């Protein structure tokens, strides 16, 4: 590992990520997790929801190793995927279209300026109306895996939801063991609009956006005939993601997520950042 590490910081609708090119495998697998935990600390280091090492692939234009801020490796991240495509274009790896390899599979995407549309992995593990006790009341949850597991709880008042504590309790509930789940609190506005707040596993806090959560919330709400494609999903940052899908939301393999990306800055990480 060199003393000064070149990186880019990108944001996708409020999710922020650090990107490091690792084509020469300068970062070894055994050092990645701890490095990520140190560099993603806010206030003490660069700070981010996650970090991606971009590597070569024999299946796609590139491969990522995606880590959450707690150092755990993630299977998939929707907003991270959109930012990865923007990063790949910035370094000249792709032009208007590209593909990338993840643990959840190979995804393809298109980019127009700062707007990226990515095809998501085929959803699975569709479950409706799981009953759990949350605090002193029984609640009903839907769940689906859109690259990572998500639980959905519908509410009429998002501002009153205790996302941190209720999200943590659901995330760690025995129903979702051993891996846990991301948790989305969803308000249906009308047939083409949702608003969500998300507690993210791996970040272990509410995030300003969650792409796979926006997809999960859209598909499960569509299965209840509450919305239809395309669905505009307003996230906590105030920005919106557009979710497109065809066919039966319970068994669709044609799901896209579209939204803006921001290249926030480029720089070099010094040794103090991961001391």
Kinemage of the C-alpha trace (Angstrom):
@kinemage 1
@onewidth
@group {chain A} dominant
@subgroup {mainchain}
@vectorlist {calphas} color= white
{ca unk a 1} P 0.000 0.000 0.000
{ca unk a 2} L 1.482 3.329 -1.061
{ca unk a 3} L 1.606 6.302 1.272
{ca unk a 4} L -0.730 8.487 -0.807
{ca unk a 5} L -3.748 6.697 -2.273
{ca unk a 6} L -5.631 8.338 -5.123
{ca unk a 7} L -9.411 8.237 -4.799
{ca unk a 8} L -12.672 9.786 -5.947
{ca unk a 9} L -15.663 10.612 -3.767
{ca unk a 10} L -19.062 10.238 -5.451
{ca unk a 11} L -22.626 10.610 -4.244
{ca unk a 12} L -25.734 8.900 -5.556
{ca unk a 13} L -28.869 10.689 -4.330
{ca unk a 14} L -27.353 11.088 -0.872
{ca unk a 15} L -25.374 7.852 -0.541
{ca unk a 16} L -21.671 8.732 -0.620
{ca unk a 17} L -18.878 6.381 -1.615
{ca unk a 18} L -15.095 6.320 -1.878
{ca unk a 19} L -13.695 4.773 -5.072
{ca unk a 20} L -10.172 3.397 -5.401
{ca unk a 21} L -8.749 1.883 -8.591
{ca unk a 22} L -7.171 -1.481 -7.753
{ca unk a 23} L -6.314 -2.900 -11.177
{ca unk a 24} L -2.813 -3.883 -10.036
{ca unk a 25} L -4.076 -5.494 -6.820
{ca unk a 26} L -2.075 -3.152 -4.602
{ca unk a 27} L -4.745 -3.627 -1.939
{ca unk a 28} L -4.673 -7.194 -0.712
{ca unk a 29} L -7.897 -8.875 0.378
{ca unk a 30} L -6.811 -9.370 3.971
{ca unk a 31} L -6.273 -5.627 4.479
{ca unk a 32} L -9.412 -4.298 2.772
{ca unk a 33} L -11.983 -4.549 5.567
{ca unk a 34} L -9.944 -2.785 8.240
{ca unk a 35} L -8.830 -0.094 5.797
{ca unk a 36} L -12.467 0.592 4.879
{ca unk a 37} L -13.543 0.918 8.534
{ca unk a 38} L -10.816 3.474 9.172
{ca unk a 39} L -11.262 5.546 6.015
{ca unk a 40} L -15.086 5.647 6.181
{ca unk a 41} L -15.060 7.257 9.640
{ca unk a 42} L -16.737 10.644 9.480
{ca unk a 43} L -14.893 13.445 11.227
{ca unk a 44} L -11.679 11.431 11.584
{ca unk a 45} L -11.086 10.436 7.970
{ca unk a 46} L -12.623 10.819 4.506
{ca unk a 47} L -16.015 9.546 5.663
{ca unk a 48} L -18.515 7.632 3.530
{ca unk a 49} L -21.349 5.102 3.544
{ca unk a 50} L -19.060 2.651 1.782
{ca unk a 51} L -15.913 2.095 -0.241
{ca unk a 52} L -15.370 0.292 -3.548
{ca unk a 53} L -12.198 -1.166 -4.928
{ca unk a 54} L -12.484 -1.256 -8.729
{ca unk a 55} L -10.716 -4.262 -10.234
{ca unk a 56} L -10.362 -6.117 -13.530
{ca unk a 57} L -12.978 -8.660 -14.603
{ca unk a 58} L -13.121 -11.401 -17.217
{ca unk a 59} L -16.939 -11.169 -17.253
{ca unk a 60} L -17.583 -7.425 -17.517
{ca unk a 61} L -15.902 -4.050 -18.000
{ca unk a 62} L -14.803 -4.120 -14.380
{ca unk a 63} L -15.380 -5.812 -11.036
{ca unk a 64} L -15.992 -4.177 -7.707
{ca unk a 65} L -15.265 -5.182 -4.146
{ca unk a 66} L -17.908 -3.225 -2.267
{ca unk a 67} L -17.604 -2.700 1.489
{ca unk a 68} L -20.025 -1.030 3.885
{ca unk a 69} L -18.628 1.531 6.295
{ca unk a 70} L -18.420 -1.089 9.065
{ca unk a 71} L -16.010 -3.155 6.958
{ca unk a 72} L -18.523 -5.830 5.943
{ca unk a 73} L -18.574 -6.769 2.273
{ca unk a 74} L -21.869 -6.165 0.499
{ca unk a 75} L -23.408 -8.222 -2.259
{ca unk a 76} L -25.001 -5.290 -4.048
{ca unk a 77} L -25.670 -1.558 -3.726
{ca unk a 78} L -27.931 0.234 -6.178
{ca unk a 79} L -26.722 3.794 -5.680
{ca unk a 80} L -23.188 2.500 -5.415
{ca unk a 81} L -23.647 0.763 -8.754
{ca unk a 82} L -24.729 3.994 -10.404
{ca unk a 83} L -21.724 5.788 -8.917
{ca unk a 84} L -19.423 2.971 -10.050
{ca unk a 85} L -20.549 3.484 -13.646
{ca unk a 86} L -19.906 7.228 -13.330
{ca unk a 87} L -16.452 6.494 -11.869
{ca unk a 88} L -15.676 4.090 -14.716
{ca unk a 89} L -16.580 6.747 -17.261
{ca unk a 90} L -14.506 9.392 -15.466
{ca unk a 91} L -11.366 7.233 -15.701
{ca unk a 92} L -12.039 6.305 -19.344
{ca unk a 93} L -12.992 2.692 -18.724
{ca unk a 94} L -16.389 2.974 -20.453
{ca unk a 95} L -18.271 5.507 -22.582
{ca unk a 96} L -22.103 5.579 -22.667
{ca unk a 97} L -22.701 1.976 -21.602
{ca unk a 98} L -20.946 -0.448 -19.314
{ca unk a 99} L -21.198 -3.567 -17.184
{ca unk a 100} L -19.736 -4.531 -13.837
{ca unk a 101} L -19.326 -7.723 -11.833
{ca unk a 102} L -20.680 -7.965 -8.283
{ca unk a 103} L -21.239 -10.793 -5.824
{ca unk a 104} L -24.923 -10.620 -6.809
{ca unk a 105} L -24.123 -10.986 -10.530
{ca unk a 106} L -23.132 -8.940 -13.587
{ca unk a 107} L -25.101 -5.705 -14.051
{ca unk a 108} L -25.299 -3.431 -17.071
{ca unk a 109} L -25.962 0.291 -17.155
{ca unk a 110} L -26.092 3.381 -19.323
{ca unk a 111} L -24.922 6.896 -18.530
{ca unk a 112} L -25.927 10.272 -19.928
{ca unk a 113} L -24.039 13.122 -18.315
{ca unk a 114} L -24.442 12.645 -14.585
{ca unk a 115} L -27.582 10.500 -14.905
{ca unk a 116} L -27.162 6.730 -14.682
{ca unk a 117} L -29.679 3.964 -15.311
{ca unk a 118} L -28.678 0.525 -14.065
{ca unk a 119} L -30.338 -2.837 -14.560
{ca unk a 120} L -30.792 -4.437 -11.161
{ca unk a 121} L -30.359 -8.098 -10.250
{ca unk a 122} L -33.419 -10.337 -10.409
{ca unk a 123} L -35.364 -9.946 -7.145
{ca unk a 124} L -36.080 -13.036 -5.073
{ca unk a 125} L -37.302 -14.180 -1.655
{ca unk a 126} L -40.641 -12.389 -2.049
{ca unk a 127} L -42.643 -12.529 1.214
{ca unk a 128} L -45.761 -10.628 2.239
{ca unk a 129} L -47.311 -9.970 5.637
{ca unk a 130} L -44.750 -11.196 8.149
{ca unk a 131} L -45.978 -10.421 11.670
{ca unk a 132} L -43.525 -9.327 14.333
{ca unk a 133} L -43.787 -7.527 17.656
{ca unk a 134} L -42.125 -4.121 17.527
{ca unk a 135} L -42.018 -2.408 20.909
{ca unk a 136} L -45.471 -2.955 22.376
{ca unk a 137} L -47.361 -3.506 19.117
{ca unk a 138} L -47.633 -6.043 16.330
{ca unk a 139} L -46.649 -4.834 12.861
{ca unk a 140} L -46.825 -6.343 9.391
{ca unk a 141} L -43.749 -6.440 7.154
{ca unk a 142} L -43.161 -7.308 3.522
{ca unk a 143} L -39.726 -8.489 2.445
{ca unk a 144} L -37.762 -9.107 -0.747
{ca unk a 145} L -34.140 -9.466 -1.820
{ca unk a 146} L -33.129 -6.958 -4.501
{ca unk a 147} L -29.446 -7.865 -4.386
{ca unk a 148} L -29.509 -7.523 -0.602
{ca unk a 149} L -32.401 -8.307 1.789
{ca unk a 150} L -35.003 -5.650 2.556
{ca unk a 151} L -37.991 -5.407 4.880
{ca unk a 152} L -40.781 -2.920 4.196
{ca unk a 153} L -43.072 -1.307 6.754
{ca unk a 154} L -45.826 0.995 5.464
{ca unk a 155} L -46.636 4.170 7.355
{ca unk a 156} L -48.731 7.319 6.852
{ca unk a 157} L -46.317 9.591 8.726
{ca unk a 158} L -42.632 9.192 7.907
{ca unk a 159} L -41.502 12.081 10.062
{ca unk a 160} L -42.752 10.413 13.242
{ca unk a 161} L -40.956 7.097 12.577
{ca unk a 162} L -38.048 6.230 14.879
{ca unk a 163} L -35.880 4.941 12.047
{ca unk a 164} L -32.778 4.369 14.154
{ca unk a 165} L -34.313 2.330 16.967
{ca unk a 166} L -37.171 0.623 15.122
{ca unk a 167} L -34.902 -0.020 12.162
{ca unk a 168} L -32.238 -1.572 14.356
{ca unk a 169} L -34.798 -3.784 16.107
{ca unk a 170} L -36.239 -5.075 12.834
{ca unk a 171} L -32.779 -5.439 11.261
{ca unk a 172} L -31.738 -7.758 14.100
{ca unk a 173} L -35.063 -9.564 14.559
{ca unk a 174} L -34.967 -13.370 14.769
{ca unk a 175} L -37.152 -13.551 11.628
{ca unk a 176} L -34.221 -12.184 9.599
{ca unk a 177} L -31.361 -14.052 11.223
{ca unk a 178} L -28.567 -14.879 10.660
{ca unk a 179} L -27.746 -12.183 8.110
{ca unk a 180} L -30.208 -9.476 9.143
{ca unk a 181} L -31.993 -7.116 6.775
{ca unk a 182} L -32.183 -3.539 5.595
{ca unk a 183} L -35.384 -1.805 6.705
{ca unk a 184} L -37.510 0.619 4.679
{ca unk a 185} L -40.278 2.780 6.114
{ca unk a 186} L -42.578 3.611 3.187
{ca unk a 187} L -45.264 6.210 2.605
{ca unk a 188} L -47.391 5.816 -0.519
{ca unk a 189} L -48.209 9.215 -2.037
{ca unk a 190} L -50.057 8.137 -5.190
{ca unk a 191} L -49.880 5.549 -7.983
{ca unk a 192} L -46.454 6.712 -9.187
{ca unk a 193} L -44.869 8.197 -6.086
{ca unk a 194} L -43.412 6.834 -2.853
{ca unk a 195} L -41.391 8.374 -0.066
{ca unk a 196} L -39.014 6.231 1.989
{ca unk a 197} L -36.592 6.316 4.889
{ca unk a 198} L -34.086 3.498 5.214
{ca unk a 199} L -32.063 1.881 7.982
{ca unk a 200} L -29.097 0.241 6.262
{ca unk a 201} L -27.437 -2.931 7.446
{ca unk a 202} L -23.662 -2.460 7.403
{ca unk a 203} L -23.922 1.286 7.952
{ca unk a 204} L -26.100 0.537 11.023
{ca unk a 205} L -27.886 3.856 10.794
{ca unk a 206} L -30.347 5.755 8.646
{ca unk a 207} L -28.850 6.781 5.305
{ca unk a 208} L -29.910 9.623 3.042
{ca unk a 209} L -30.742 7.168 0.252
{ca unk a 210} L -30.811 3.464 -0.555
{ca unk a 211} L -31.152 2.288 -4.143
{ca unk a 212} L -31.923 -1.360 -3.510
{ca unk a 213} L -34.393 -0.187 -0.849
{ca unk a 214} L -36.138 2.056 -3.374
{ca unk a 215} L -36.453 -0.929 -5.722
{ca unk a 216} L -37.681 -3.222 -2.947
{ca unk a 217} L -40.269 -0.696 -1.754
{ca unk a 218} L -41.533 -0.085 -5.301
{ca unk a 219} L -41.922 -3.766 -6.142
{ca unk a 220} L -43.648 -4.695 -2.896
{ca unk a 221} L -45.997 -1.701 -3.089
{ca unk a 222} L -46.805 -2.664 -6.698
{ca unk a 223} L -47.591 -6.202 -5.573
{ca unk a 224} L -50.213 -4.663 -3.289
{ca unk a 225} L -51.561 -2.580 -6.219
{ca unk a 226} L -50.527 0.626 -4.484
{ca unk a 227} L -48.195 1.854 -7.264
{ca unk a 228} L -47.318 1.082 -10.869
{ca unk a 229} L -44.194 1.533 -13.012
{ca unk a 230} L -42.454 3.916 -13.282
{ca unk a 231} L -42.277 4.774 -9.585
{ca unk a 232} L -40.655 7.977 -8.366
{ca unk a 233} L -39.128 7.332 -4.961
{ca unk a 234} L -38.248 10.349 -2.847
{ca unk a 235} L -35.406 9.555 -0.450
{ca unk a 236} L -34.301 11.352 2.716
{ca unk a 237} L -31.791 13.560 0.879
{ca unk a 238} L -34.726 15.141 -0.946
{ca unk a 239} L -33.683 13.662 -4.297
{ca unk a 240} L -35.684 11.077 -6.216
{ca unk a 241} L -34.908 7.745 -7.849
{ca unk a 242} L -37.008 6.382 -10.704
{ca unk a 243} L -37.757 2.642 -10.636
{ca unk a 244} L -38.845 0.918 -13.853
{ca unk a 245} L -40.097 -2.671 -14.036
{ca unk a 246} L -42.094 -4.847 -16.404
{ca unk a 247} L -44.535 -7.630 -15.694
{ca unk a 248} L -45.467 -9.201 -12.402
{ca unk a 249} L -43.596 -7.439 -9.561
{ca unk a 250} L -43.418 -10.762 -7.718
{ca unk a 251} L -41.386 -12.385 -10.492
{ca unk a 252} L -39.893 -9.687 -12.696
{ca unk a 253} L -36.355 -9.912 -14.061
{ca unk a 254} L -36.490 -6.559 -15.838
{ca unk a 255} L -35.906 -3.891 -13.186
{ca unk a 256} L -34.048 -0.616 -13.680
{ca unk a 257} L -33.100 2.173 -11.309
{ca unk a 258} L -32.369 5.648 -12.617
{ca unk a 259} L -31.027 8.738 -10.919
{ca unk a 260} L -28.358 11.424 -10.723
{ca unk a 261} L -24.765 11.023 -9.566
{ca unk a 262} L -22.313 13.603 -8.297
{ca unk a 263} L -18.549 13.564 -8.501
{ca unk a 264} L -17.875 15.410 -5.262
{ca unk a 265} L -14.085 15.515 -5.311
{ca unk a 266} L -10.846 13.747 -6.168
{ca unk a 267} L -7.786 13.579 -3.965
{ca unk a 268} L -5.195 11.520 -2.164
{ca unk a 269} L -5.706 9.662 1.091
{ca unk a 270} L -2.765 10.227 3.437
{ca unk a 271} L -1.578 7.790 6.080
{ca unk a 272} L -3.198 9.839 8.865
{ca unk a 273} L -6.594 8.890 7.417
{ca unk a 274} L -6.101 5.195 8.197
{ca unk a 275} L -3.773 5.426 11.174
